[in-house]
């Protein structure tokens, strides 16, 4: 735009200079070439100055007053608009920040509440499992106690039958009465134990204590003799020979007299129950430097292979039938297994159908066997 303006000015100046030159030549006092040249230069300079001034005067007011004011007004307006938007955004940011802080606090509160709920849930599950376990232990306790009461009652029944069926002398009758009193005492002891354990369970439900007496070193041979004696009347009524072939040198073990008696009673009583007349039931014992092994061997009906796997399960009714029409609860062998395993032992059965069975168990002894093994080697 500036170049175009300069060209137009040049075009205008040329004819004006030509006109001025012609006018000067017509004046008589300006015939001197030097004066004419000076006047011409002055005229040209004057014309150029006038034109330049006129352009400057026209250009500045239009740009400064008209265009500049509009832009300034627009910029001012935009500035105010932006400032308002900034103030609004600032206020919104402050509000959002406050809301975020409130939400953050609520989230932390919820997380804390979640943790507390999870802990409470875990405790409730533990309590529920503890109660279920306690309930199971109580059920097992009652099952064992009821079954235990059956054993001395069976012994009493056998002794009473001996008194009815045989003409016994005074000494024999006195011996039977002694066993009757012992079996009756056993029932009373079981009732006392039952009551004691139930009370202790109620006082301390979270205790892991099982239905066991305080254990001390027990003479195994004495227990075997006692249980064989208790079942002698039962064997006699079925015309079965009951032999105690256990070793008097059998070492002691850390198991309560009552629990071992319960194990042996179930095994010996079962052997008699499933044996026919004129057969033999034997009780044997062995020991080494670590364990005591006790076996009850019979010549009874035996067990098929399919019964061997379920012989020690709770409530397992075997296919073999008692030879005297007796009833079976399916708890005796399960109780044997439970008690033996509680004392770090193991149980087993070896049986052949129509030939007989051997039920055995093994438990650790009290460790005092060196002298016993030495005496046994000398024998």
Buried (B, 14 or more C-beta within 10 A) or exposed (E): EEEEEEEEBEEEBEEBEEEBBEEBEEEEEBEEEEEBEEBBEEBBEEBEEEBEEEEEEEEEEEEEEEEEEEEEEEEEEEEEEEEEEEEEEEEEEEEEEEEEEEEEEEEEEEEEEEEEEEEEEEEEEEEEEEEEEBEEBBEBBEBBBEBBBBBBBBBBBBBBBBBEEEEEEEEEEEBBEEBBEBBBEBBEBBEEBBEEBBEEBEEEEEEEEEBBBEBEBBBBBBBBBBBBBBBBBBBBBBEBEBEBEBBEBBBBBBBBBBBBBBBBBBBBBBBBBBBBEEBBBBBBBBBEEEBBBBBBBBBBBBBBEEBBEBBBEBEBEBEBEBBBEBEBEBBBBBBBBBBBBBBEBEBBBEBEBEEBBBBBBBBBBBEEBEEBBEEEEEE
